[in-house]
Amino acid sequence: MTIQDTLFSFVNNWECDENYHLNVQFYFSRFDEADRQFRLMTGFSDSLVGPRRVRHVRYHRELTLGTLVTVRSSIAFDGPHVITVVHEMHDASRGVLAATAIDGYTPGADSAKALRSRFKDVQQPMSDEATPRGLSASPATGRATLDGVLAAGAGIVYRATVLPRHLGPDGRADDAFALSCFTDSAPHLWERTPMTHAWLSQHGCGRVAVEMKLTWLSPVKVGEPVVVATGLTGCQNRTFSFRHHMYESRTARPVAVCDVVGLVMDLSARKAVDLPAGAREAISRIKMD
């Protein structure tokens, strides 16, 4: 019983984005459901390990319309956190790995040995595919204020209100809500780079995330308004990184942080391409201090 089948799903038309593949918010919602099933099957709970500190997702292959989706879940005691739950999402139609998520927990050091014994039947070694690559494994801190990130070079790119449909079973806004805000925010951030909507359309390219790290800092509930401020954080030849900061609008209380590694994809070849000439220098000039 070392690994559990925790999700059986399917990619629907209404879940696909402008690139004709599954939008990232629905990867997160599927990982959420897989996690709930894993907890039901194993007895894993916050009362044993504390709240989840971070969820780190890597996207390995596209999931397109009509694809059969499965998730398998386990615990890696050799992962980057004291307790690391690993969810592996597969394209069951082709039998390939599509995405991975690791959930990080930090229970007290005195309970680690007992937890290893309790969950030994669902233990698997940490896989290379799930190991963080372009982002550190550590959760983000909540020290950055809204005024501070704006002064550092971020810009406000989204506003929303938490509605009943955004809530998880615990009565709080869930991962899918946060990711829906961030995915709608991201194109406004891309417009600050050379990879504008016009440039992407001209070159037959699309925006793609290859790695994301979500850290919840405080909950938001029905009726609470939120604002998202996003800034660029770095650039390589084919990828660049940025950070979304979500705050409760009325009090500027930090709610969540999502770090992202993005790239440009050729929509015909379905492959990553180099960023346009001058992109690295342009992003370096406007990235957050």
Buried (B, 14 or more C-beta within 10 A) or exposed (E): EEBBEBBEBEBEEEBBBEBEBBBBBBBBBBBBBBBBBBBEBBEBEEEBBBEBBBBBBBBBBBBBBEBBBBBBBBBBBEBBBBBBBBBBBBBBBEEEBBBBBBBBBBBEEEBBEEBEEBBEEBBBEBBEEBBBEBBEBBBBEBEBBBEEBBEEBBBBBBEBEBEEEBBBEEEBBBBBBBBBBBBBBBBBBBBBBBBEEEBBEEBEBBBBBBBBBBBBBEBBEBEBEBBBBBBBBBBBEEBBBBBBBBBBBEEEBBBBBBBBBBBBBEBEEBEBBEBBEEBBEBBEEEBBE
